[in-house]
C-alpha cells in the first residue's frame, strides 16, 4: 500500500513537490495523476502544472540496505 510520510515543495517553475514515501515503485503514473489532481483541487493552483517526485523515506532506505536503491 502506498504511504506518503511527508512532502515538500522543492521548485516553483514548474511547481515541484517531493514526496517521501514508503516504496516509490508503488506510486505509478495513475496514482501520481490522482495526487496531482487532489493537490490542484485543494490548493489555488488548478491551472498550474505540477511535477511530483517520490523518494524513499530515510527509514525505508536503511531497511532496504546500503547501495540498493529503488
Phi and psi restraints in degrees (range 20) as a CNS / XPLOR table:
assign (resid 1 and name C) (resid 2 and name N)
       (resid 2 and name CA) (resid 2 and name C) 1.0 -64.8 20.0 2
assign (resid 2 and name N) (resid 2 and name CA)
       (resid 2 and name C) (resid 3 and name N) 1.0 136.9 20.0 2
assign (resid 2 and name C) (resid 3 and name N)
       (resid 3 and name CA) (resid 3 and name C) 1.0 -136.9 20.0 2
assign (resid 3 and name N) (resid 3 and name CA)
       (resid 3 and name C) (resid 4 and name N) 1.0 126.4 20.0 2
assign (resid 3 and name C) (resid 4 and name N)
       (resid 4 and name CA) (resid 4 and name C) 1.0 -99.7 20.0 2
assign (resid 4 and name N) (resid 4 and name CA)
       (resid 4 and name C) (resid 5 and name N) 1.0 120.3 20.0 2
assign (resid 4 and name C) (resid 5 and name N)
       (resid 5 and name CA) (resid 5 and name C) 1.0 -81.1 20.0 2
assign (resid 5 and name N) (resid 5 and name CA)
       (resid 5 and name C) (resid 6 and name N) 1.0 -48.9 20.0 2
assign (resid 5 and name C) (resid 6 and name N)
       (resid 6 and name CA) (resid 6 and name C) 1.0 -163.8 20.0 2
assign (resid 6 and name N) (resid 6 and name CA)
       (resid 6 and name C) (resid 7 and name N) 1.0 167.1 20.0 2
assign (resid 6 and name C) (resid 7 and name N)
       (resid 7 and name CA) (resid 7 and name C) 1.0 -142.1 20.0 2
assign (resid 7 and name N) (resid 7 and name CA)
       (resid 7 and name C) (resid 8 and name N) 1.0 153.8 20.0 2
assign (resid 7 and name C) (resid 8 and name N)
       (resid 8 and name CA) (resid 8 and name C) 1.0 -145.5 20.0 2
assign (resid 8 and name N) (resid 8 and name CA)
       (resid 8 and name C) (resid 9 and name N) 1.0 148.6 20.0 2
assign (resid 8 and name C) (resid 9 and name N)
       (resid 9 and name CA) (resid 9 and name C) 1.0 -83.7 20.0 2
assign (resid 9 and name N) (resid 9 and name CA)
       (resid 9 and name C) (resid 10 and name N) 1.0 126.1 20.0 2
assign (resid 9 and name C) (resid 10 and name N)
       (resid 10 and name CA) (resid 10 and name C) 1.0 -112.3 20.0 2
assign (resid 10 and name N) (resid 10 and name CA)
       (resid 10 and name C) (resid 11 and name N) 1.0 -9.6 20.0 2
assign (resid 10 and name C) (resid 11 and name N)
       (resid 11 and name CA) (resid 11 and name C) 1.0 -154.8 20.0 2
assign (resid 11 and name N) (resid 11 and name CA)
       (resid 11 and name C) (resid 12 and name N) 1.0 161.8 20.0 2
assign (resid 11 and name C) (resid 12 and name N)
       (resid 12 and name CA) (resid 12 and name C) 1.0 -114.4 20.0 2
assign (resid 12 and name N) (resid 12 and name CA)
       (resid 12 and name C) (resid 13 and name N) 1.0 -17.4 20.0 2
assign (resid 12 and name C) (resid 13 and name N)
       (resid 13 and name CA) (resid 13 and name C) 1.0 -136.2 20.0 2
assign (resid 13 and name N) (resid 13 and name CA)
       (resid 13 and name C) (resid 14 and name N) 1.0 92.5 20.0 2
assign (resid 13 and name C) (resid 14 and name N)
       (resid 14 and name CA) (resid 14 and name C) 1.0 -76.5 20.0 2
assign (resid 14 and name N) (resid 14 and name CA)
       (resid 14 and name C) (resid 15 and name N) 1.0 165.1 20.0 2
assign (resid 14 and name C) (resid 15 and name N)
       (resid 15 and name CA) (resid 15 and name C) 1.0 -57.8 20.0 2
assign (resid 15 and name N) (resid 15 and name CA)
       (resid 15 and name C) (resid 16 and name N) 1.0 122.3 20.0 2
assign (resid 15 and name C) (resid 16 and name N)
       (resid 16 and name CA) (resid 16 and name C) 1.0 -123.3 20.0 2
assign (resid 16 and name N) (resid 16 and name CA)
       (resid 16 and name C) (resid 17 and name N) 1.0 123.5 20.0 2
assign (resid 16 and name C) (resid 17 and name N)
       (resid 17 and name CA) (resid 17 and name C) 1.0 -111.2 20.0 2
assign (resid 17 and name N) (resid 17 and name CA)
       (resid 17 and name C) (resid 18 and name N) 1.0 127.0 20.0 2
assign (resid 17 and name C) (resid 18 and name N)
       (resid 18 and name CA) (resid 18 and name C) 1.0 -103.6 20.0 2
assign (resid 18 and name N) (resid 18 and name CA)
       (resid 18 and name C) (resid 19 and name N) 1.0 119.4 20.0 2
assign (resid 18 and name C) (resid 19 and name N)
       (resid 19 and name CA) (resid 19 and name C) 1.0 -103.4 20.0 2
assign (resid 19 and name N) (resid 19 and name CA)
       (resid 19 and name C) (resid 20 and name N) 1.0 136.2 20.0 2
assign (resid 19 and name C) (resid 20 and name N)
       (resid 20 and name CA) (resid 20 and name C) 1.0 -100.2 20.0 2
assign (resid 20 and name N) (resid 20 and name CA)
       (resid 20 and name C) (resid 21 and name N) 1.0 118.7 20.0 2
assign (resid 20 and name C) (resid 21 and name N)
       (resid 21 and name CA) (resid 21 and name C) 1.0 -127.9 20.0 2
assign (resid 21 and name N) (resid 21 and name CA)
       (resid 21 and name C) (resid 22 and name N) 1.0 170.8 20.0 2
assign (resid 21 and name C) (resid 22 and name N)
       (resid 22 and name CA) (resid 22 and name C) 1.0 -73.5 20.0 2
assign (resid 22 and name N) (resid 22 and name CA)
       (resid 22 and name C) (resid 23 and name N) 1.0 -49.0 20.0 2
assign (resid 22 and name C) (resid 23 and name N)
       (resid 23 and name CA) (resid 23 and name C) 1.0 -142.1 20.0 2
assign (resid 23 and name N) (resid 23 and name CA)
       (resid 23 and name C) (resid 24 and name N) 1.0 103.4 20.0 2
assign (resid 23 and name C) (resid 24 and name N)
       (resid 24 and name CA) (resid 24 and name C) 1.0 -56.2 20.0 2
assign (resid 24 and name N) (resid 24 and name CA)
       (resid 24 and name C) (resid 25 and name N) 1.0 -29.5 20.0 2
assign (resid 24 and name C) (resid 25 and name N)
       (resid 25 and name CA) (resid 25 and name C) 1.0 -66.7 20.0 2
assign (resid 25 and name N) (resid 25 and name CA)
       (resid 25 and name C) (resid 26 and name N) 1.0 -17.1 20.0 2
assign (resid 25 and name C) (resid 26 and name N)
       (resid 26 and name CA) (resid 26 and name C) 1.0 -78.0 20.0 2
assign (resid 26 and name N) (resid 26 and name CA)
       (resid 26 and name C) (resid 27 and name N) 1.0 -14.7 20.0 2
assign (resid 26 and name C) (resid 27 and name N)
       (resid 27 and name CA) (resid 27 and name C) 1.0 -94.4 20.0 2
assign (resid 27 and name N) (resid 27 and name CA)
       (resid 27 and name C) (resid 28 and name N) 1.0 74.6 20.0 2
assign (resid 27 and name C) (resid 28 and name N)
       (resid 28 and name CA) (resid 28 and name C) 1.0 -74.3 20.0 2
assign (resid 28 and name N) (resid 28 and name CA)
       (resid 28 and name C) (resid 29 and name N) 1.0 178.8 20.0 2
assign (resid 28 and name C) (resid 29 and name N)
       (resid 29 and name CA) (resid 29 and name C) 1.0 -59.7 20.0 2
assign (resid 29 and name N) (resid 29 and name CA)
       (resid 29 and name C) (resid 30 and name N) 1.0 -38.9 20.0 2
assign (resid 29 and name C) (resid 30 and name N)
       (resid 30 and name CA) (resid 30 and name C) 1.0 -62.9 20.0 2
assign (resid 30 and name N) (resid 30 and name CA)
       (resid 30 and name C) (resid 31 and name N) 1.0 -44.7 20.0 2
assign (resid 30 and name C) (resid 31 and name N)
       (resid 31 and name CA) (resid 31 and name C) 1.0 -66.6 20.0 2
assign (resid 31 and name N) (resid 31 and name CA)
       (resid 31 and name C) (resid 32 and name N) 1.0 -39.6 20.0 2
assign (resid 31 and name C) (resid 32 and name N)
       (resid 32 and name CA) (resid 32 and name C) 1.0 -63.2 20.0 2
assign (resid 32 and name N) (resid 32 and name CA)
       (resid 32 and name C) (resid 33 and name N) 1.0 -41.6 20.0 2
assign (resid 32 and name C) (resid 33 and name N)
       (resid 33 and name CA) (resid 33 and name C) 1.0 -62.3 20.0 2
assign (resid 33 and name N) (resid 33 and name CA)
       (resid 33 and name C) (resid 34 and name N) 1.0 -39.1 20.0 2
assign (resid 33 and name C) (resid 34 and name N)
       (resid 34 and name CA) (resid 34 and name C) 1.0 -61.0 20.0 2
assign (resid 34 and name N) (resid 34 and name CA)
       (resid 34 and name C) (resid 35 and name N) 1.0 -47.4 20.0 2
assign (resid 34 and name C) (resid 35 and name N)
       (resid 35 and name CA) (resid 35 and name C) 1.0 -63.4 20.0 2
assign (resid 35 and name N) (resid 35 and name CA)
       (resid 35 and name C) (resid 36 and name N) 1.0 -43.7 20.0 2
assign (resid 35 and name C) (resid 36 and name N)
       (resid 36 and name CA) (resid 36 and name C) 1.0 -61.9 20.0 2
assign (resid 36 and name N) (resid 36 and name CA)
       (resid 36 and name C) (resid 37 and name N) 1.0 -43.0 20.0 2
assign (resid 36 and name C) (resid 37 and name N)
       (resid 37 and name CA) (resid 37 and name C) 1.0 -60.0 20.0 2
assign (resid 37 and name N) (resid 37 and name CA)
       (resid 37 and name C) (resid 38 and name N) 1.0 -43.8 20.0 2
assign (resid 37 and name C) (resid 38 and name N)
       (resid 38 and name CA) (resid 38 and name C) 1.0 -64.9 20.0 2
assign (resid 38 and name N) (resid 38 and name CA)
       (resid 38 and name C) (resid 39 and name N) 1.0 -41.3 20.0 2
assign (resid 38 and name C) (resid 39 and name N)
       (resid 39 and name CA) (resid 39 and name C) 1.0 -61.1 20.0 2
assign (resid 39 and name N) (resid 39 and name CA)
       (resid 39 and name C) (resid 40 and name N) 1.0 -43.1 20.0 2
assign (resid 39 and name C) (resid 40 and name N)
       (resid 40 and name CA) (resid 40 and name C) 1.0 -66.3 20.0 2
assign (resid 40 and name N) (resid 40 and name CA)
       (resid 40 and name C) (resid 41 and name N) 1.0 -32.2 20.0 2
assign (resid 40 and name C) (resid 41 and name N)
       (resid 41 and name CA) (resid 41 and name C) 1.0 -71.3 20.0 2
assign (resid 41 and name N) (resid 41 and name CA)
       (resid 41 and name C) (resid 42 and name N) 1.0 -40.8 20.0 2
assign (resid 41 and name C) (resid 42 and name N)
       (resid 42 and name CA) (resid 42 and name C) 1.0 -80.5 20.0 2
assign (resid 42 and name N) (resid 42 and name CA)
       (resid 42 and name C) (resid 43 and name N) 1.0 -29.3 20.0 2
assign (resid 42 and name C) (resid 43 and name N)
       (resid 43 and name CA) (resid 43 and name C) 1.0 -108.2 20.0 2
assign (resid 43 and name N) (resid 43 and name CA)
       (resid 43 and name C) (resid 44 and name N) 1.0 162.0 20.0 2
assign (resid 43 and name C) (resid 44 and name N)
       (resid 44 and name CA) (resid 44 and name C) 1.0 -79.9 20.0 2
assign (resid 44 and name N) (resid 44 and name CA)
       (resid 44 and name C) (resid 45 and name N) 1.0 52.9 20.0 2
assign (resid 44 and name C) (resid 45 and name N)
       (resid 45 and name CA) (resid 45 and name C) 1.0 -133.4 20.0 2
assign (resid 45 and name N) (resid 45 and name CA)
       (resid 45 and name C) (resid 46 and name N) 1.0 36.6 20.0 2
assign (resid 45 and name C) (resid 46 and name N)
       (resid 46 and name CA) (resid 46 and name C) 1.0 -57.6 20.0 2
assign (resid 46 and name N) (resid 46 and name CA)
       (resid 46 and name C) (resid 47 and name N) 1.0 -35.6 20.0 2
assign (resid 46 and name C) (resid 47 and name N)
       (resid 47 and name CA) (resid 47 and name C) 1.0 -104.9 20.0 2
assign (resid 47 and name N) (resid 47 and name CA)
       (resid 47 and name C) (resid 48 and name N) 1.0 10.7 20.0 2
assign (resid 47 and name C) (resid 48 and name N)
       (resid 48 and name CA) (resid 48 and name C) 1.0 -97.8 20.0 2
assign (resid 48 and name N) (resid 48 and name CA)
       (resid 48 and name C) (resid 49 and name N) 1.0 131.2 20.0 2
assign (resid 48 and name C) (resid 49 and name N)
       (resid 49 and name CA) (resid 49 and name C) 1.0 -66.9 20.0 2
assign (resid 49 and name N) (resid 49 and name CA)
       (resid 49 and name C) (resid 50 and name N) 1.0 140.5 20.0 2
assign (resid 49 and name C) (resid 50 and name N)
       (resid 50 and name CA) (resid 50 and name C) 1.0 -122.9 20.0 2
assign (resid 50 and name N) (resid 50 and name CA)
       (resid 50 and name C) (resid 51 and name N) 1.0 130.4 20.0 2
assign (resid 50 and name C) (resid 51 and name N)
       (resid 51 and name CA) (resid 51 and name C) 1.0 -103.6 20.0 2
assign (resid 51 and name N) (resid 51 and name CA)
       (resid 51 and name C) (resid 52 and name N) 1.0 130.9 20.0 2
assign (resid 51 and name C) (resid 52 and name N)
       (resid 52 and name CA) (resid 52 and name C) 1.0 -119.9 20.0 2
assign (resid 52 and name N) (resid 52 and name CA)
       (resid 52 and name C) (resid 53 and name N) 1.0 125.0 20.0 2
assign (resid 52 and name C) (resid 53 and name N)
       (resid 53 and name CA) (resid 53 and name C) 1.0 -116.0 20.0 2
assign (resid 53 and name N) (resid 53 and name CA)
       (resid 53 and name C) (resid 54 and name N) 1.0 146.4 20.0 2
assign (resid 53 and name C) (resid 54 and name N)
       (resid 54 and name CA) (resid 54 and name C) 1.0 -125.9 20.0 2
assign (resid 54 and name N) (resid 54 and name CA)
       (resid 54 and name C) (resid 55 and name N) 1.0 127.1 20.0 2
assign (resid 54 and name C) (resid 55 and name N)
       (resid 55 and name CA) (resid 55 and name C) 1.0 -127.1 20.0 2
assign (resid 55 and name N) (resid 55 and name CA)
       (resid 55 and name C) (resid 56 and name N) 1.0 149.5 20.0 2
assign (resid 55 and name C) (resid 56 and name N)
       (resid 56 and name CA) (resid 56 and name C) 1.0 -67.9 20.0 2
assign (resid 56 and name N) (resid 56 and name CA)
       (resid 56 and name C) (resid 57 and name N) 1.0 143.6 20.0 2
assign (resid 56 and name C) (resid 57 and name N)
       (resid 57 and name CA) (resid 57 and name C) 1.0 -66.2 20.0 2
assign (resid 57 and name N) (resid 57 and name CA)
       (resid 57 and name C) (resid 58 and name N) 1.0 154.7 20.0 2
assign (resid 57 and name C) (resid 58 and name N)
       (resid 58 and name CA) (resid 58 and name C) 1.0 -53.9 20.0 2
assign (resid 58 and name N) (resid 58 and name CA)
       (resid 58 and name C) (resid 59 and name N) 1.0 -45.0 20.0 2
assign (resid 58 and name C) (resid 59 and name N)
       (resid 59 and name CA) (resid 59 and name C) 1.0 -63.1 20.0 2
assign (resid 59 and name N) (resid 59 and name CA)
       (resid 59 and name C) (resid 60 and name N) 1.0 -36.2 20.0 2
assign (resid 59 and name C) (resid 60 and name N)
       (resid 60 and name CA) (resid 60 and name C) 1.0 -68.9 20.0 2
assign (resid 60 and name N) (resid 60 and name CA)
       (resid 60 and name C) (resid 61 and name N) 1.0 -37.3 20.0 2
assign (resid 60 and name C) (resid 61 and name N)
       (resid 61 and name CA) (resid 61 and name C) 1.0 -64.2 20.0 2
assign (resid 61 and name N) (resid 61 and name CA)
       (resid 61 and name C) (resid 62 and name N) 1.0 -42.3 20.0 2
assign (resid 61 and name C) (resid 62 and name N)
       (resid 62 and name CA) (resid 62 and name C) 1.0 -69.9 20.0 2
assign (resid 62 and name N) (resid 62 and name CA)
       (resid 62 and name C) (resid 63 and name N) 1.0 -30.0 20.0 2
assign (resid 62 and name C) (resid 63 and name N)
       (resid 63 and name CA) (resid 63 and name C) 1.0 -69.8 20.0 2
assign (resid 63 and name N) (resid 63 and name CA)
       (resid 63 and name C) (resid 64 and name N) 1.0 -30.7 20.0 2
assign (resid 63 and name C) (resid 64 and name N)
       (resid 64 and name CA) (resid 64 and name C) 1.0 -72.6 20.0 2
assign (resid 64 and name N) (resid 64 and name CA)
       (resid 64 and name C) (resid 65 and name N) 1.0 -36.8 20.0 2
assign (resid 64 and name C) (resid 65 and name N)
       (resid 65 and name CA) (resid 65 and name C) 1.0 111.0 20.0 2
assign (resid 65 and name N) (resid 65 and name CA)
       (resid 65 and name C) (resid 66 and name N) 1.0 157.0 20.0 2
assign (resid 65 and name C) (resid 66 and name N)
       (resid 66 and name CA) (resid 66 and name C) 1.0 -68.5 20.0 2
assign (resid 66 and name N) (resid 66 and name CA)
       (resid 66 and name C) (resid 67 and name N) 1.0 141.6 20.0 2
assign (resid 66 and name C) (resid 67 and name N)
       (resid 67 and name CA) (resid 67 and name C) 1.0 80.5 20.0 2
assign (resid 67 and name N) (resid 67 and name CA)
       (resid 67 and name C) (resid 68 and name N) 1.0 -3.8 20.0 2
assign (resid 67 and name C) (resid 68 and name N)
       (resid 68 and name CA) (resid 68 and name C) 1.0 -112.7 20.0 2
assign (resid 68 and name N) (resid 68 and name CA)
       (resid 68 and name C) (resid 69 and name N) 1.0 101.6 20.0 2
assign (resid 68 and name C) (resid 69 and name N)
       (resid 69 and name CA) (resid 69 and name C) 1.0 -108.1 20.0 2
assign (resid 69 and name N) (resid 69 and name CA)
       (resid 69 and name C) (resid 70 and name N) 1.0 150.8 20.0 2
